[in-house]
Amino acid sequence: MEILQHFDVIVVGAGLAGMRAALEIDPDLRVAVVSKVYPVRSHSVAAQGGINAAIDPEDKWQDHAFDTIKGSDYLADQDAAELMCEDAPRVVYEMEHWGTIFSRRPDGRIAQRSFGGQGYPRACYAADKTGRALYQTLFEQSIRRQITVLKEFFVVSIATAHGQVAGVVCIEIRTGTVVGLAAKSVIIATGGAGMMYARTTNPYINSGDGMAMAYRAGVPLKDMEFIQFHPTTLPGMNVLITEGARGEGAYLYNRDHERFMERYAPKLMEVAPRDIVSRAIETEISEGRGFDGDYVLLDLRHLGENIIKHRLSEIYDFALTYKGINPIYEPIPVQPGQHYMMGGIATDKHGATELPGLYAAGECAAVSVHGANRLGANSLLDTLVFGRQAGIQASQFVRKNPGVDFPSADLTRQQDMISRVKAAGRREPYGAIRRELRETMTQYVGTFRDEPRLTKALKTVRALQDRYAEAGIQDQGDVFNYDLLAYIETGFLLDLAEIVTVGALARKESRGAHARIDYPDRDDAQFLRHFLFTPDGRRDEPVVITHYQPKERKY
C-alpha cells in the first residue's frame, strides 16, 4: 500500500467526458486522468452516428432543446437541456478547429443527418465513426497538453475526509498494489453499467464503477430506473447498428414485409425516439411478426452502394464480419439491446454533486438532460458540454479550498477486502452470480415491465447480494489479477441493479424508456419528479420547468 502522488484534480475515466474535463482544468494545476484500460479503449470510440448541434441557419438551438425535452418525456431538467443545446454549436466548431474530420456536404459545410425524435437533421457526423473521430481529437490534444494519464489503474473507492473529497483509492493492475491518489477535487467520468444486462451494446469495462463508488460515498444516484434499449443491434452479440442507418433512410420490416413503424409513429416512422422504436420491435416479435421469433429486418438496400460503403462503412463491415450479410444486397437482422443509462450520479448543470469537491460528467452522471429517454446523438454532446463544465468547476473549487489529508484507513480497508476475498477461494465463484444477475435484469427489468416481474427481479438481486458476500476468486496472485477486478465490478453491478429495480417498482407509470404494462399511462400528477437514492433511502426532487409545459408525446 502507498500514496502514489498528490494532485489538484483527478479525473476517473479517460473517455470523451473525462478527457474533455481534463483539458479544461487550469494549466497550472496538477491533473491526472486515471483509466482502468488504455485510453483509446474507452467506450466513447464505439459511438457511431453523430453529435447534435443546431448549426444550420434554418435550425435553432431552442428547437433542439424542445426536441430533447419532449424526447425525455418531460423528465429532463429544462435549464440543463437549454444549456447543452445552446452550447452545442460552439462544441462542434471547437472540435472541428481542434482537428475532428467531419463528413461534409458538397459545398464544404459539415454534413448533418436525421436522428430519432429530432425535428430537423442536426446530427453532425464522421461517417459512422463519430465517437472515434471525436475521441482521437481529444486524445491528441491531451498529448499536446502533456496531461498525466495513469493507465491500467482500477479505481475502487472515493476517499473522503471532513465532509469533502480527499482523492481516490485504486489498484495498480500491473502490480496489484493498493494505491492512494490524493486530490483536492475528483471528477467521475466512468461511463455506464451495461454489464448489468446479458444483451447489451456495451463492452466488458462498462460496469458502473463510478456510480457505485459515488453511491457508497453517500452521493445520490438519480433516475436510475430509466434504461435505454437501442432498437437495432445484431442478434446473438448485440453489436450496435447505428441509428444513422435509419437517419439515412433505412426501413424496418417485419416477417409480413410491413414497415410496421407506421402503426407506432406514423409521422417519424423509423426515426421516432429510441424507446418507441424498441417497444415497437419487441411488440412485433412478441405478437408473432418477427423472424424466428427473435428479430426484424433493417433494410438499407435502396440507399445504394455509395451511401452504404461511405456513410455507413462500419455497419457494412459489421454485417459482413459477424453475420456474413452484405447489406448492399440483403437486409440486416436486428433486435433491441441495452444501450445507455439515463440515470446516474446526481449533479447540477455544472457537474457538481452534493459532496464538496466531487463532480461527474458523461453517462455516469444525471444532469439531467436526458430525463426518461435520451435522443440519439445527444450523448456525445453531453460528454463534451458537461465534461467541460466539470473541468471549469473543479478548477474553481481547487482555487478556493486547501484540501484535506488523505485518510490512510481507506487504503487499509481495501487491502483487507482483497485479502478476505482471496482467502475465500472458490467457496462460490462470483462468475455464476454475475451471469445470473445479467440474465435476471434482461428477463425482468427490460423494455416492458410490471410488478410481478420487477418483484421477482428484486428478490433475486438481493439473494445474489447475499451470495456475493460469501463468494471468492480463483486467482491468488497480484500481477494483472483480472479475476479480482471482475469480482469488484460484480459488487458494483449488484448495488446498481438493486437501485434500478427499486426505482422501477416505485415509479407506477409509463414514461420514456420505463414502460409499465400494469401502469400504461404517464402520470404527471404523481411522478413528474426525479427519484434520488442514497444508502439511507430515497427522496424526490421536482423537475425543473422553464419554457416547455409537459404535453402528450406524439410522433
BASE-365794 format. One record per residue (C-alpha): residue number from 1; residue in one letter; x, y, z. Coordinates in steps of 0.1 Angstrom, whole numbers, plus 2048, in hexadecimal, padded with zeros to 3 digits. Layout:
<sites>
NUM, a, X, Y, Z $
...
</sites>
This chain:
<sites>
1, m, 800, 800, 800 $
2, e, 80C, 823, 7F8 $
3, i, 801, 847, 7F1 $
4, l, 80F, 84A, 7CE $
5, q, 80C, 86F, 7C7 $
6, h, 7F9, 88F, 7D0 $
7, f, 7E4, 8A1, 7B6 $
8, d, 7CD, 8BF, 7B5 $
9, v, 7B3, 8AD, 79F $
10, i, 7AF, 888, 797 $
11, v, 799, 87E, 77A $
12, v, 78C, 85A, 77C $
13, g, 786, 84D, 759 $
14, a, 797, 855, 739 $
15, g, 77A, 856, 720 $
16, l, 76C, 876, 710 $
17, a, 75E, 885, 730 $
18, g, 77D, 87E, 744 $
19, m, 796, 88A, 729 $
20, r, 781, 8AA, 723 $
21, a, 780, 8B1, 748 $
22, a, 7A6, 8AC, 74B $
23, l, 7AC, 8C4, 72E $
24, e, 798, 8DF, 740 $
25, i, 7AB, 8DE, 761 $
26, d, 7C0, 8FD, 765 $
27, p, 7E3, 8F5, 756 $
28, d, 7F5, 8FF, 776 $
29, l, 7E2, 8E5, 78B $
30, r, 7EE, 8C1, 78F $
31, v, 7D5, 8AA, 77D $
32, a, 7D6, 885, 777 $
33, v, 7BE, 86F, 763 $
34, v, 7BA, 84C, 772 $
35, s, 7AE, 830, 75B $
36, k, 7AB, 80A, 760 $
37, v, 7B2, 805, 73B $
38, y, 7C9, 815, 722 $
39, p, 7B6, 836, 71A $
40, v, 7AE, 82E, 6F5 $
41, r, 79B, 80F, 701 $
42, s, 781, 826, 713 $
43, h, 75E, 81F, 707 $
44, s, 75A, 842, 6F8 $
45, v, 76B, 835, 6D9 $
46, a, 74E, 81D, 6D2 $
47, a, 735, 83A, 6CD $
48, q, 72B, 839, 6A8 $
49, g, 710, 850, 69C $
50, g, 716, 875, 6A5 $
51, i, 716, 893, 6BC $
52, n, 6F8, 8AA, 6BC $
53, a, 6FC, 8D0, 6B7 $
54, a, 6E6, 8EB, 6A7 $
55, i, 701, 8F8, 68F $
56, d, 6EB, 8FB, 670 $
57, p, 6DE, 91E, 66B $
58, e, 6BA, 911, 669 $
59, d, 6BE, 8FE, 68A $
60, k, 6BC, 90D, 6AD $
61, w, 6CB, 901, 6CE $
62, q, 6A9, 908, 6DF $
63, d, 699, 8EE, 6C7 $
64, h, 6B5, 8D6, 6D0 $
65, a, 6AD, 8DC, 6F5 $
66, f, 688, 8D6, 6F0 $
67, d, 68F, 8B5, 6DD $
68, t, 6A6, 8AA, 6F9 $
69, i, 68C, 8B2, 714 $
70, k, 66F, 8A2, 701 $
71, g, 685, 884, 6FA $
72, s, 68C, 881, 720 $
73, d, 667, 87E, 725 $
74, y, 66A, 89F, 738 $
75, l, 680, 891, 754 $
76, a, 69F, 8A4, 749 $
77, d, 6A8, 8C2, 75E $
78, q, 6A1, 8DD, 744 $
79, d, 6BC, 8F6, 74F $
80, a, 6D7, 8DB, 74A $
81, a, 6C9, 8D1, 728 $
82, e, 6C8, 8F5, 71D $
83, l, 6ED, 8FA, 728 $
84, m, 6F7, 8DB, 715 $
85, c, 6E5, 8E4, 6F5 $
86, e, 6EF, 908, 6F5 $
87, d, 714, 8FD, 6F9 $
88, a, 712, 8E3, 6DE $
89, p, 71D, 8F8, 6C0 $
90, r, 73B, 904, 6D3 $
91, v, 744, 8E1, 6DC $
92, v, 743, 8D4, 6B8 $
93, y, 757, 8F1, 6AB $
94, e, 771, 8ED, 6C7 $
95, m, 775, 8C9, 6BF $
96, e, 778, 8D1, 69A $
97, h, 793, 8EB, 6A1 $
98, w, 7A6, 8D2, 6B7 $
99, g, 7A7, 8BA, 69A $
100, t, 788, 8A4, 698 $
101, i, 782, 899, 674 $
102, f, 75C, 89C, 670 $
103, s, 74A, 88F, 651 $
104, r, 742, 8AC, 639 $
105, r, 726, 8B8, 623 $
106, p, 72F, 8C0, 5FE $
107, d, 733, 8E5, 607 $
108, g, 74D, 8DC, 622 $
109, r, 736, 8E2, 641 $
110, i, 734, 8C7, 65C $
111, a, 71C, 8AC, 651 $
112, q, 6FD, 8A5, 667 $
113, r, 6E5, 889, 668 $
114, s, 6C3, 881, 678 $
115, f, 6C2, 86F, 699 $
116, g, 6A5, 862, 6AD $
117, g, 68E, 87C, 6BD $
118, q, 69E, 89A, 6AD $
119, g, 689, 8B3, 69A $
120, y, 6A7, 8BC, 684 $
121, p, 6C5, 8A9, 676 $
122, r, 6DF, 8B6, 68F $
123, a, 6F5, 898, 696 $
124, c, 719, 8A2, 68A $
125, y, 72C, 882, 682 $
126, a, 74D, 873, 677 $
127, a, 73F, 856, 661 $
128, d, 733, 83D, 67C $
129, k, 753, 841, 691 $
130, t, 74A, 862, 6A2 $
131, g, 754, 858, 6C5 $
132, r, 776, 84C, 6B9 $
133, a, 77C, 86C, 6A5 $
134, l, 773, 882, 6C3 $
135, y, 788, 86D, 6DB $
136, q, 7A7, 86C, 6C6 $
137, t, 7A6, 892, 6C5 $
138, l, 7A4, 895, 6EB $
139, f, 7BF, 87A, 6F0 $
140, e, 7D6, 88E, 6D9 $
141, q, 7CE, 8AE, 6ED $
142, s, 7D6, 89C, 70E $
143, i, 7F8, 892, 700 $
144, r, 7FE, 8B6, 6F5 $
145, r, 7F5, 8C2, 717 $
146, q, 80B, 8A7, 727 $
147, i, 7EF, 89C, 73E $
148, t, 7F9, 880, 756 $
149, v, 7E5, 860, 74F $
150, l, 7E8, 843, 767 $
151, k, 7E0, 825, 751 $
152, e, 7D3, 805, 75F $
153, f, 7CB, 812, 782 $
154, f, 7AA, 805, 78E $
155, v, 799, 81E, 7A6 $
156, v, 785, 80B, 7C1 $
157, s, 77A, 827, 7D8 $
158, i, 777, 84C, 7DE $
159, a, 78B, 858, 7FC $
160, t, 77A, 873, 812 $
161, a, 784, 885, 832 $
162, h, 773, 8A1, 846 $
163, g, 755, 8A1, 82E $
164, q, 767, 8A6, 80D $
165, v, 77B, 893, 7F3 $
166, a, 79F, 889, 7FC $
167, g, 7A8, 874, 7DD $
168, v, 7A2, 850, 7D1 $
169, v, 7AE, 82D, 7DA $
170, c, 7B8, 817, 7BD $
171, i, 7CA, 7F7, 7B4 $
172, e, 7E8, 7F9, 79D $
173, i, 7DE, 7DD, 786 $
174, r, 802, 7D5, 77B $
175, t, 80E, 7CE, 79F $
176, g, 7EE, 7CA, 7B4 $
177, t, 7FA, 7E5, 7CB $
178, v, 7DE, 7F9, 7DD $
179, v, 7E6, 81D, 7D6 $
180, g, 7D8, 83E, 7E4 $
181, l, 7D6, 85C, 7CD $
182, a, 7D1, 87B, 7E2 $
183, a, 7BF, 898, 7D1 $
184, k, 7AC, 8B8, 7DB $
185, s, 791, 8B0, 7C1 $
186, v, 785, 891, 7AE $
187, i, 771, 88E, 78D $
188, i, 760, 86D, 786 $
189, a, 75C, 865, 761 $
190, t, 75A, 83F, 761 $
191, g, 73D, 839, 749 $
192, g, 720, 822, 74C $
193, a, 718, 800, 75B $
194, g, 70D, 7EB, 73D $
195, m, 71D, 7CB, 74C $
196, m, 6FE, 7CA, 763 $
197, y, 6EC, 7BB, 745 $
198, a, 6F3, 79C, 730 $
199, r, 6E9, 7AD, 710 $
200, t, 6FC, 7CE, 70D $
201, t, 70F, 7E3, 6F4 $
202, n, 728, 7EC, 710 $
203, p, 74B, 7DD, 714 $
204, y, 756, 7C9, 733 $
205, i, 766, 7E8, 742 $
206, n, 744, 7F9, 747 $
207, s, 73C, 7EC, 76A $
208, g, 72F, 80C, 77A $
209, d, 74E, 811, 790 $
210, g, 74A, 837, 794 $
211, m, 725, 836, 79C $
212, a, 72A, 81A, 7B6 $
213, m, 747, 82B, 7C6 $
214, a, 734, 84C, 7C9 $
215, y, 716, 83A, 7D8 $
216, r, 72C, 829, 7F2 $
217, a, 73B, 84C, 7FA $
218, g, 717, 858, 802 $
219, v, 712, 86B, 7E1 $
220, p, 6EF, 868, 7D3 $
221, l, 6E8, 854, 7B3 $
222, k, 6CC, 863, 79E $
223, d, 6B2, 855, 786 $
224, m, 6C3, 832, 786 $
225, e, 6A3, 820, 77A $
226, f, 6A7, 82F, 757 $
227, i, 6BB, 817, 742 $
228, q, 6BD, 81C, 71C $
229, f, 6BA, 7FF, 705 $
230, h, 6C7, 806, 6E2 $
231, p, 6AF, 7F9, 6C7 $
232, t, 6C9, 7EB, 6AF $
233, t, 6E4, 7D3, 6BB $
234, l, 6F0, 7B3, 6AA $
235, p, 6E0, 794, 6BA $
236, g, 6F7, 77E, 6CD $
237, m, 712, 797, 6D5 $
238, n, 6FE, 7B8, 6D7 $
239, v, 718, 7CC, 6C2 $
240, l, 709, 7EE, 6BD $
241, i, 6FA, 7F7, 69B $
242, t, 6FA, 81D, 69B $
243, e, 6DA, 832, 69B $
244, g, 6EC, 844, 67F $
245, a, 6E1, 827, 668 $
246, r, 6BD, 831, 66E $
247, g, 6C7, 855, 66C $
248, e, 6D4, 84F, 649 $
249, g, 6B2, 83F, 640 $
250, a, 6B4, 81A, 649 $
251, y, 693, 808, 64E $
252, l, 687, 7F0, 669 $
253, y, 673, 7D1, 65D $
254, n, 661, 7B5, 66F $
255, r, 65C, 792, 661 $
256, d, 63D, 79E, 64F $
257, h, 653, 7B7, 63D $
258, e, 641, 7D4, 64E $
259, r, 652, 7F5, 657 $
260, f, 643, 7F0, 679 $
261, m, 64E, 811, 688 $
262, e, 630, 820, 676 $
263, r, 61B, 811, 692 $
264, y, 62F, 820, 6AE $
265, a, 63D, 842, 6A1 $
266, p, 62C, 84A, 680 $
267, k, 63D, 86C, 67C $
268, l, 661, 864, 685 $
269, m, 660, 83E, 67C $
270, e, 683, 82F, 681 $
271, v, 691, 84F, 68F $
272, a, 67A, 850, 6AD $
273, p, 68B, 852, 6CF $
274, r, 69D, 832, 6DA $
275, d, 685, 828, 6F5 $
276, i, 668, 828, 6DD $
277, v, 67B, 814, 6C2 $
278, s, 688, 7FB, 6DB $
279, r, 665, 7F4, 6E9 $
280, a, 658, 7F2, 6C5 $
281, i, 671, 7D7, 6BC $
282, e, 66C, 7C4, 6DC $
283, t, 646, 7C5, 6D6 $
284, e, 64A, 7B8, 6B2 $
285, i, 65F, 79B, 6BE $
286, s, 649, 792, 6DC $
287, e, 629, 793, 6C6 $
288, g, 639, 77B, 6AD $
289, r, 643, 792, 691 $
290, g, 669, 78F, 697 $
291, f, 681, 777, 685 $
292, d, 688, 757, 698 $
293, g, 677, 768, 6B6 $
294, d, 695, 77C, 6BC $
295, y, 69B, 79A, 6A5 $
296, v, 68E, 7B0, 689 $
297, l, 6A1, 7BD, 66A $
298, l, 6B3, 7DE, 664 $
299, d, 6B4, 7E4, 63E $
300, l, 6CF, 7FB, 630 $
301, r, 6CE, 7EE, 60C $
302, h, 6BC, 80B, 5FD $
303, l, 6D6, 824, 60A $
304, g, 6EF, 817, 5F1 $
305, e, 713, 80B, 5F2 $
306, n, 723, 82D, 5F5 $
307, i, 710, 838, 614 $
308, i, 713, 816, 625 $
309, k, 739, 814, 61F $
310, h, 742, 838, 627 $
311, r, 729, 845, 640 $
312, l, 722, 824, 651 $
313, s, 743, 812, 64B $
314, e, 745, 804, 66E $
315, i, 722, 7F5, 66C $
316, y, 72B, 7E6, 64B $
317, d, 74A, 7D6, 65A $
318, f, 737, 7CA, 679 $
319, a, 71C, 7B9, 665 $
320, l, 735, 7A7, 64F $
321, t, 74D, 79D, 66B $
322, y, 734, 792, 686 $
323, k, 717, 785, 671 $
324, g, 725, 77F, 64E $
325, i, 70B, 797, 641 $
326, n, 712, 7B1, 626 $
327, p, 6FA, 7CE, 62D $
328, i, 6FD, 7DA, 60A $
329, y, 6E9, 7BB, 5FF $
330, e, 6D9, 7AE, 61F $
331, p, 6C6, 7BC, 63D $
332, i, 6D7, 7BA, 660 $
333, p, 6C6, 7A8, 67D $
334, v, 6C2, 7BF, 69B $
335, q, 6B3, 7BD, 6BE $
336, p, 6B4, 7D5, 6DC $
337, g, 6D0, 7D4, 6F5 $
338, q, 6DA, 7E8, 714 $
339, h, 6ED, 806, 709 $
340, y, 6EE, 824, 721 $
341, m, 6E4, 82F, 744 $
342, m, 6D1, 850, 747 $
343, g, 6D7, 850, 76D $
344, g, 6F7, 853, 780 $
345, i, 709, 868, 79A $
346, a, 6F3, 886, 7A2 $
347, t, 703, 8A7, 798 $
348, d, 6F9, 8CB, 791 $
349, k, 6FC, 8D9, 76E $
350, h, 721, 8E0, 775 $
351, g, 72A, 8BD, 77F $
352, a, 72B, 8C2, 7A5 $
353, t, 71F, 8A7, 7BD $
354, e, 713, 8AB, 7E1 $
355, l, 736, 8A0, 7ED $
356, p, 74D, 8BF, 7EC $
357, g, 769, 8BA, 7D4 $
358, l, 758, 89D, 7C1 $
359, y, 74C, 8A3, 79D $
360, a, 73E, 88B, 782 $
361, a, 739, 88D, 75D $
362, g, 72E, 876, 740 $
363, e, 719, 857, 742 $
364, c, 721, 851, 767 $
365, a, 711, 872, 770 $
366, a, 6EC, 87D, 770 $
367, v, 6EC, 8A3, 76A $
368, s, 6CF, 89C, 75F $
369, v, 6CE, 8A4, 73A $
370, h, 6C0, 882, 72E $
371, g, 6A4, 87D, 747 $
372, a, 691, 85D, 740 $
373, n, 69F, 858, 71C $
374, r, 6BE, 865, 70C $
375, l, 6BC, 870, 6E7 $
376, g, 6D7, 861, 6D1 $
377, a, 6F5, 878, 6CA $
378, n, 6F0, 88A, 6EB $
379, s, 708, 874, 6FF $
380, l, 728, 87F, 6EE $
381, l, 71C, 8A3, 6F2 $
382, d, 715, 89C, 717 $
383, t, 738, 88F, 71D $
384, l, 749, 8AE, 70D $
385, v, 732, 8C9, 71C $
386, f, 732, 8BC, 740 $
387, g, 755, 8AE, 73F $
388, r, 760, 8D2, 739 $
389, q, 748, 8DF, 754 $
390, a, 756, 8C6, 76D $
391, g, 77A, 8D1, 765 $
392, i, 771, 8F6, 76A $
393, q, 760, 8F0, 78B $
394, a, 77B, 8D8, 798 $
395, s, 796, 8F2, 791 $
396, q, 782, 90D, 7A3 $
397, f, 77D, 8F6, 7C1 $
398, v, 7A2, 8EE, 7C4 $
399, r, 7AB, 913, 7C4 $
400, k, 793, 91A, 7E0 $
401, n, 79A, 8FB, 7F6 $
402, p, 7BB, 8F0, 805 $
403, g, 7B1, 8CB, 805 $
404, v, 7B1, 8B1, 821 $
405, d, 7C9, 896, 82C $
406, f, 7C5, 874, 81A $
407, p, 7B6, 85A, 832 $
408, s, 7CF, 83E, 834 $
409, a, 7B5, 828, 844 $
410, d, 7A4, 826, 821 $
411, l, 7C3, 814, 814 $
412, t, 7C3, 7FB, 830 $
413, r, 79E, 7F4, 82B $
414, q, 7A3, 7EC, 806 $
415, q, 7C1, 7D6, 80D $
416, d, 7AE, 7C3, 828 $
417, m, 791, 7BE, 80F $
418, i, 7A9, 7AF, 7F5 $
419, s, 7B9, 798, 80F $
420, r, 796, 78C, 81A $
421, v, 78B, 785, 7F6 $
422, k, 7AA, 771, 7EE $
423, a, 7A7, 75E, 80E $
424, a, 784, 754, 805 $
425, g, 792, 741, 7E7 $
426, r, 777, 730, 7D2 $
427, r, 75D, 72D, 7ED $
428, e, 745, 73A, 7D2 $
429, p, 751, 748, 7B1 $
430, y, 746, 76C, 7AC $
431, g, 743, 765, 787 $
432, a, 723, 750, 78C $
433, i, 714, 76D, 7A0 $
434, r, 71D, 786, 785 $
435, r, 70D, 770, 769 $
436, e, 6ED, 76C, 77D $
437, l, 6EB, 791, 784 $
438, r, 6EE, 79A, 75F $
439, e, 6D4, 780, 755 $
440, t, 6BD, 78C, 770 $
441, m, 6BF, 7B0, 766 $
442, t, 6BA, 7A8, 741 $
443, q, 69C, 792, 748 $
444, y, 68A, 7A6, 762 $
445, v, 696, 7CA, 760 $
446, g, 696, 7CF, 73B $
447, t, 682, 7E2, 721 $
448, f, 661, 7D9, 730 $
449, r, 65C, 7D7, 756 $
450, d, 641, 7CE, 76F $
451, e, 63F, 7C9, 795 $
452, p, 642, 7A3, 795 $
453, r, 661, 7A3, 77F $
454, l, 671, 7C0, 792 $
455, t, 669, 7B0, 7B4 $
456, k, 679, 78F, 7A8 $
457, a, 698, 7A2, 79C $
458, l, 69C, 7B5, 7BD $
459, k, 699, 795, 7D1 $
460, t, 6B3, 784, 7BA $
461, v, 6CB, 7A2, 7BB $
462, r, 6CA, 7A3, 7E1 $
463, a, 6D0, 77D, 7E3 $
464, l, 6EE, 782, 7CC $
465, q, 6FC, 79D, 7E3 $
466, d, 6FB, 785, 800 $
467, r, 70D, 76A, 7EC $
468, y, 726, 784, 7DF $
469, a, 730, 78C, 803 $
470, e, 73D, 768, 806 $
471, a, 74C, 765, 7E4 $
472, g, 771, 763, 7DB $
473, i, 789, 763, 7BE $
474, q, 7A0, 749, 7AF $
475, d, 7BF, 75E, 7A7 $
476, q, 7D4, 763, 7C6 $
477, g, 7EE, 778, 7B5 $
478, d, 7F4, 79D, 7B4 $
479, v, 800, 7A4, 791 $
480, f, 7E4, 7AC, 778 $
481, n, 7CA, 79B, 78D $
482, y, 7AC, 7A0, 778 $
483, d, 799, 786, 78D $
484, l, 79B, 79F, 7AA $
485, l, 790, 7BC, 795 $
486, a, 772, 7AA, 787 $
487, y, 768, 7A0, 7AA $
488, i, 768, 7C4, 7B5 $
489, e, 755, 7CF, 796 $
490, t, 73B, 7B4, 79E $
491, g, 735, 7C5, 7BF $
492, f, 730, 7E7, 7AE $
493, l, 717, 7D8, 796 $
494, l, 703, 7C7, 7B2 $
495, d, 700, 7E8, 7C5 $
496, l, 6F4, 7FA, 7A5 $
497, a, 6DC, 7DE, 79B $
498, e, 6CA, 7E1, 7BC $
499, i, 6C6, 807, 7B8 $
500, v, 6BA, 803, 794 $
501, t, 6A0, 7E9, 79F $
502, v, 694, 7FB, 7BE $
503, g, 68F, 81B, 7A9 $
504, a, 67D, 808, 78E $
505, l, 665, 7F9, 7A8 $
506, a, 65E, 81B, 7B8 $
507, r, 657, 82D, 797 $
508, k, 634, 821, 791 $
509, e, 630, 831, 76F $
510, s, 63E, 82E, 74B $
511, r, 656, 84A, 741 $
512, g, 670, 848, 726 $
513, a, 685, 829, 728 $
514, h, 673, 81E, 748 $
515, a, 654, 80B, 73A $
516, r, 63E, 7FB, 755 $
517, i, 623, 7E5, 744 $
518, d, 610, 7E7, 765 $
519, y, 611, 80D, 765 $
520, p, 611, 815, 740 $
521, d, 60B, 83B, 743 $
522, r, 622, 857, 74E $
523, d, 618, 867, 76F $
524, d, 625, 88A, 772 $
525, a, 611, 891, 792 $
526, q, 623, 876, 7A5 $
527, f, 644, 870, 792 $
528, l, 650, 88F, 781 $
529, r, 66E, 88E, 798 $
530, h, 690, 87E, 79C $
531, f, 697, 861, 7B3 $
532, l, 6B9, 865, 7C6 $
533, f, 6C8, 848, 7D9 $
534, t, 6E2, 846, 7F3 $
535, p, 6EB, 82A, 80C $
536, d, 6D3, 83C, 824 $
537, g, 6B5, 839, 80C $
538, r, 6A2, 84C, 7F2 $
539, r, 698, 870, 7EF $
540, d, 686, 882, 7D2 $
541, e, 68E, 8A3, 7C0 $
542, p, 679, 8B7, 7A8 $
543, v, 681, 8B9, 784 $
544, v, 68E, 8DC, 779 $
545, i, 675, 8EB, 761 $
546, t, 67E, 90B, 74E $
547, h, 66B, 910, 72E $
548, y, 65D, 8EF, 724 $
549, q, 63E, 8E2, 736 $
550, p, 639, 8BD, 735 $
551, k, 623, 8B1, 719 $
552, e, 618, 88F, 70A $
553, r, 635, 881, 6F7 $
554, k, 62C, 879, 6D3 $
555, y, 641, 872, 6B4 $
</sites>
